[in-house]
Amino acid sequence: MNDALMSHATETITVGSKSFATASKLFDPATRRSALMLYAWCRYCDDVIDEQELGFRTEVPQQESALARLEMLRVETQRAFDGEAMSEPAFAAFQEVVTRHGMPAHLAFAHLEGFAMDVRETHYQTFDDTLRYCYHVAGVVGLMMAWIMGVRDEAVLDRACDLGLAFQLTNIARDIVEDAENGRCYLPAQWLAEEGMTAREIADPAKRQHIARLARRLVMAAEPYYASAKAGLRRLPLRSAWAIAAAHGVYRQIGIKVMAAGAAAWEQRQGTSKPEKLGLLAKGAGMALTSRLSRPAPRPAHLWQRPHAR
């Protein structure tokens, strides 16, 4: 085992995602190691595209274009799958995950497509378009996480993807204004038009009531995906089910807070306190245990369906 890689991955998640860092402690040691290694790669790719370090803007801009940085990520990811020596810790960590779990390459490259959509400044006309983006940046991460936990059943993988979609819809709701200030908009243009708005107006403080309605719409749209994901817990190992149930609760609570705060939701970043996280960890334990006894209904046909590899 490479303890330096684990130290790097642990530091990355501690700084990059306090919510997932808390939930990840519930995994068994081997699963936690792989989950943190995967997170380190995802975080690194995100930072490279956004010219950030652990989610924070770097003081010295990178000289390469966004397209060149994206191509570097694709090349290095392929090298990781090819078993070549990796000097960057995030890619060395990812290579360990790939080797240990036989991770399909198409999942990694589907995730990189999400960054490509940002680089291309993709326009989202409909909610399905937004969900397609959510799939690439988060749904695929749910698939890779489930793969690490030993899931191979396509129906269960659908539920894992649904959790990623729900997480990302929550993230978009929480970060609407910040994204707009950075020149990005993931809201469907159709929704904006219904509010009589354009993407350029999202960051305008005078439009906060409109933004609050759009955020509420996103949070409510995430609910059936959270419900679908919950139905997949019973097929996970118990400790993994506990970790995922805890993450489910923490992220869902963030969405609820955004919705409850209304127009004031963007005066400070919405999140959960340490006591709230502890309560949601306990609630997650109950969800994981009761999932063993559940017999959930089939996945609703109206939910957005991920593409399947051919």
C-alpha positions as CSV (number, residue, x, y, z in Angstrom):
1,M,0.0,0.0,0.0
2,N,1.2,3.5,-0.8
3,D,0.6,5.5,2.3
4,A,1.7,8.7,0.6
5,L,-1.1,8.3,-1.9
6,M,-3.6,7.7,0.9
7,S,-2.3,10.8,2.8
8,H,-2.7,12.9,-0.4
9,A,-6.3,11.5,-1.0
10,T,-7.3,12.1,2.6
11,E,-6.0,15.7,2.5
12,T,-7.8,16.3,-0.8
13,I,-11.2,15.2,0.5
14,T,-10.8,17.0,3.9
15,V,-10.4,20.3,2.1
16,G,-12.5,19.6,-1.0
17,S,-15.7,18.1,0.5
18,K,-16.4,18.1,4.2
19,S,-19.8,16.5,3.6
20,F,-18.4,13.4,1.8
21,A,-15.3,13.3,4.0
22,T,-17.6,12.8,7.0
23,A,-19.7,10.0,5.3
24,S,-16.6,8.3,3.9
25,K,-15.3,7.4,7.4
26,L,-18.2,4.9,7.6
27,F,-16.8,2.7,4.8
28,D,-14.7,-0.4,5.6
29,P,-11.0,0.5,5.3
30,A,-10.5,-1.0,1.8
31,T,-13.6,0.7,0.3
32,R,-12.7,4.0,2.0
33,R,-9.3,3.9,0.5
34,S,-10.6,3.4,-3.0
35,A,-13.4,6.0,-2.5
36,L,-10.8,8.6,-1.4
37,M,-8.5,7.7,-4.3
38,L,-11.3,8.1,-6.8
39,Y,-12.3,11.4,-5.2
40,A,-8.7,12.7,-5.5
41,W,-8.8,12.1,-9.2
42,C,-12.2,13.7,-9.7
43,R,-11.1,16.7,-7.7
44,Y,-7.9,17.1,-9.6
45,C,-9.6,17.0,-12.9
46,D,-12.1,19.6,-11.8
47,D,-9.4,21.9,-10.5
48,V,-7.3,21.6,-13.7
49,I,-10.3,22.7,-15.8
50,D,-11.3,25.5,-13.4
51,E,-7.7,26.6,-12.8
52,Q,-8.2,25.9,-9.1
53,E,-6.5,24.0,-6.3
54,L,-8.8,22.0,-4.0
55,G,-11.7,24.2,-5.2
56,F,-10.0,27.5,-4.6
57,R,-8.7,29.8,-7.4
58,T,-5.0,29.7,-7.9
59,E,-3.0,33.0,-7.9
60,V,-1.0,32.2,-11.0
61,P,-3.2,31.3,-14.1
62,Q,-2.2,28.3,-16.1
63,Q,-0.6,29.1,-19.5
64,E,-2.3,26.3,-21.4
65,S,-5.8,26.8,-22.8
66,A,-8.7,25.0,-21.3
67,L,-8.8,22.7,-24.4
68,A,-5.2,21.8,-23.9
69,R,-5.8,21.0,-20.2
70,L,-8.7,18.9,-21.1
71,E,-6.6,16.9,-23.6
72,M,-4.0,16.4,-20.9
73,L,-6.6,14.9,-18.6
74,R,-7.7,12.5,-21.3
75,V,-4.2,11.5,-22.2
76,E,-3.2,10.9,-18.6
77,T,-6.4,9.0,-17.8
78,Q,-5.7,6.7,-20.8
79,R,-2.1,6.2,-19.5
80,A,-3.5,5.2,-16.1
81,F,-5.6,2.6,-17.8
82,D,-2.7,1.4,-19.8
83,G,-0.7,0.7,-16.7
84,E,2.0,3.4,-17.3
85,A,3.9,5.0,-14.5
86,M,2.1,8.0,-13.1
87,S,3.9,10.9,-11.5
88,E,0.9,13.0,-10.5
89,P,-0.5,11.6,-7.2
90,A,-4.1,12.0,-8.3
91,F,-3.5,9.8,-11.4
92,A,-1.4,7.3,-9.4
93,A,-4.4,7.1,-7.0
94,F,-6.8,6.6,-9.8
95,Q,-4.7,4.0,-11.4
96,E,-4.8,2.0,-8.1
97,V,-8.6,2.1,-8.2
98,V,-8.7,1.0,-11.9
99,T,-6.3,-1.9,-11.2
100,R,-7.9,-3.1,-8.0
101,H,-11.5,-2.9,-9.2
102,G,-11.3,-3.4,-13.0
103,M,-13.0,-0.1,-13.5
104,P,-14.4,0.3,-17.0
105,A,-12.6,3.0,-19.0
106,H,-15.8,4.3,-20.5
107,L,-16.9,5.5,-17.1
108,A,-13.8,7.7,-16.6
109,F,-14.1,9.2,-20.0
110,A,-17.8,9.8,-19.6
111,H,-16.9,11.8,-16.5
112,L,-14.3,13.8,-18.4
113,E,-17.0,14.7,-20.9
114,G,-18.7,16.7,-18.2
115,F,-15.6,18.9,-18.0
116,A,-15.6,19.1,-21.8
117,M,-19.1,20.5,-21.6
118,D,-17.8,23.3,-19.4
119,V,-14.9,23.9,-21.7
120,R,-17.3,24.1,-24.7
121,E,-19.6,26.4,-22.6
122,T,-22.5,24.1,-23.4
123,H,-26.0,25.7,-23.4
124,Y,-28.8,23.9,-21.6
125,Q,-32.1,24.5,-23.2
126,T,-34.2,21.9,-21.4
127,F,-34.2,20.2,-18.0
128,D,-33.1,17.0,-19.8
129,D,-30.1,18.9,-21.1
130,T,-29.3,19.9,-17.5
131,L,-29.7,16.2,-16.4
132,R,-27.3,15.1,-19.1
133,Y,-24.7,17.4,-17.7
134,C,-25.5,16.2,-14.1
135,Y,-25.0,12.6,-15.4
136,H,-21.5,13.3,-16.7
137,V,-20.2,15.3,-13.7
138,A,-21.9,13.4,-10.9
139,G,-24.0,10.5,-12.1
140,V,-21.0,8.8,-13.5
141,V,-19.2,9.3,-10.2
142,G,-22.1,7.5,-8.5
143,L,-21.5,4.6,-11.0
144,M,-17.8,4.5,-10.2
145,M,-18.4,4.6,-6.5
146,A,-20.9,1.7,-6.8
147,W,-18.4,-0.2,-8.9
148,I,-15.9,0.2,-6.1
149,M,-18.5,-1.3,-3.7
150,G,-18.8,-4.4,-5.9
151,V,-22.0,-3.5,-7.7
152,R,-22.3,-4.9,-11.2
153,D,-26.1,-5.2,-11.5
154,E,-27.4,-2.6,-14.0
155,A,-30.6,-1.9,-12.1
156,V,-28.6,-1.1,-8.9
157,L,-26.1,1.0,-10.9
158,D,-29.2,3.0,-12.2
159,R,-29.9,3.8,-8.5
160,A,-26.3,4.9,-7.9
161,C,-26.5,7.2,-10.9
162,D,-29.7,8.6,-9.6
163,L,-28.0,9.6,-6.4
164,G,-25.3,11.4,-8.4
165,L,-28.0,13.3,-10.3
166,A,-29.7,14.3,-7.1
167,F,-26.4,15.5,-5.6
168,Q,-25.6,17.6,-8.6
169,L,-29.1,19.2,-8.8
170,T,-28.6,20.1,-5.1
171,N,-25.2,21.6,-5.9
172,I,-26.6,23.6,-8.8
173,A,-29.3,25.0,-6.6
174,R,-26.8,26.0,-3.9
175,D,-24.3,27.5,-6.3
176,I,-26.5,29.2,-8.9
177,V,-25.2,32.7,-8.1
178,E,-21.6,31.7,-7.7
179,D,-21.7,29.8,-11.0
180,A,-23.2,32.8,-12.7
181,E,-20.5,35.1,-11.4
182,N,-18.0,32.7,-12.9
183,G,-19.8,32.8,-16.3
184,R,-21.6,29.5,-16.0
185,C,-25.3,28.6,-16.0
186,Y,-26.7,25.1,-15.7
187,L,-30.3,26.2,-15.4
188,P,-32.5,25.2,-18.4
189,A,-33.1,28.2,-20.6
190,Q,-36.7,27.3,-20.7
191,W,-37.0,27.7,-16.9
192,L,-35.3,31.1,-17.1
193,A,-37.6,32.2,-19.8
194,E,-40.6,31.2,-17.7
195,E,-39.3,33.6,-15.1
196,G,-38.7,36.3,-17.7
197,M,-35.0,36.2,-17.2
198,T,-31.8,35.5,-19.1
199,A,-28.6,33.9,-17.8
200,R,-26.9,37.3,-17.6
201,E,-29.4,38.4,-14.9
202,I,-28.8,35.5,-12.5
203,A,-26.2,37.3,-10.4
204,D,-28.3,40.4,-10.1
205,P,-29.3,40.8,-6.4
206,A,-32.6,42.3,-7.6
207,K,-33.5,38.9,-9.1
208,R,-33.2,36.9,-6.0
209,Q,-36.9,36.0,-5.7
210,H,-36.8,34.6,-9.2
211,I,-33.6,32.7,-8.4
212,A,-35.2,31.3,-5.2
213,R,-38.1,29.9,-7.3
214,L,-35.7,28.3,-9.7
215,A,-33.7,26.8,-6.9
216,R,-36.8,25.4,-5.3
217,R,-37.7,23.9,-8.6
218,L,-34.3,22.2,-8.8
219,V,-34.5,20.9,-5.2
220,M,-38.0,19.5,-5.8
221,A,-36.8,17.9,-9.1
222,A,-34.0,16.2,-7.1
223,E,-36.5,14.5,-4.8
224,P,-37.5,11.5,-7.0
225,Y,-33.8,10.8,-7.7
226,Y,-33.1,10.8,-3.9
227,A,-36.0,8.5,-3.4
228,S,-34.8,6.2,-6.2
229,A,-31.3,6.1,-4.8
230,K,-32.6,5.2,-1.3
231,A,-34.2,2.1,-2.9
232,G,-30.7,0.9,-3.9
233,L,-29.2,0.8,-0.5
234,R,-30.3,-2.7,0.3
235,R,-28.0,-4.1,-2.5
236,L,-24.9,-2.5,-1.0
237,P,-22.7,-4.0,1.8
238,L,-24.0,-2.8,5.1
239,R,-21.2,-0.3,5.9
240,S,-21.3,1.0,2.4
241,A,-25.0,1.4,2.7
242,W,-24.5,3.4,5.9
243,A,-21.9,5.7,4.3
244,I,-24.1,6.3,1.2
245,A,-27.2,6.8,3.3
246,A,-25.3,9.4,5.4
247,A,-24.2,11.3,2.3
248,H,-27.7,11.1,1.0
249,G,-29.0,12.8,4.1
250,V,-26.3,15.5,4.2
251,Y,-26.7,16.5,0.6
252,R,-30.5,16.4,0.7
253,Q,-30.5,18.6,3.8
254,I,-28.4,21.2,1.9
255,G,-31.1,21.4,-0.7
256,I,-33.8,21.7,2.0
257,K,-31.8,24.6,3.5
258,V,-31.5,26.4,0.2
259,M,-35.2,26.1,-0.4
260,A,-36.1,27.2,3.2
261,A,-33.8,30.3,2.9
262,G,-35.6,31.6,-0.1
263,A,-34.1,34.8,-1.6
264,A,-31.5,34.9,1.3
265,A,-30.0,31.5,0.3
266,W,-27.0,33.1,-1.4
267,E,-26.0,35.5,1.3
268,Q,-23.9,32.7,2.7
269,R,-23.0,29.2,1.5
270,Q,-25.6,26.7,2.6
271,G,-24.3,23.6,4.4
272,T,-24.8,21.4,7.5
273,S,-23.3,22.0,10.9
274,K,-21.3,19.3,12.8
275,P,-24.3,18.5,15.1
276,E,-26.5,18.2,12.0
277,K,-24.0,15.9,10.3
278,L,-23.9,13.7,13.5
279,G,-27.6,13.5,13.5
280,L,-27.7,12.6,9.8
281,L,-25.0,9.9,10.4
282,A,-27.3,8.3,13.0
283,K,-30.3,8.6,10.7
284,G,-28.2,7.0,7.9
285,A,-27.5,4.0,10.1
286,G,-31.3,3.5,10.5
287,M,-31.8,3.8,6.8
288,A,-29.1,1.3,6.0
289,L,-30.5,-1.2,8.5
290,T,-34.1,-0.9,7.4
291,S,-33.1,-1.1,3.8
292,R,-32.2,-4.8,4.5
293,L,-35.9,-5.4,5.0
294,S,-37.4,-3.3,2.2
295,R,-38.7,-4.5,-1.2
296,P,-38.7,-1.3,-3.2
297,A,-40.9,-0.7,-6.2
298,P,-39.2,-0.7,-9.7
299,R,-37.4,2.5,-10.7
300,P,-40.0,5.0,-12.0
301,A,-40.1,5.0,-15.7
302,H,-40.4,8.8,-16.0
303,L,-37.0,9.4,-14.5
304,W,-34.1,10.4,-16.8
305,Q,-32.3,7.2,-18.0
306,R,-28.5,7.1,-18.1
307,P,-26.9,5.9,-21.4
308,H,-25.7,2.4,-21.3
309,A,-22.3,1.3,-22.7
310,R,-22.5,-0.8,-25.8
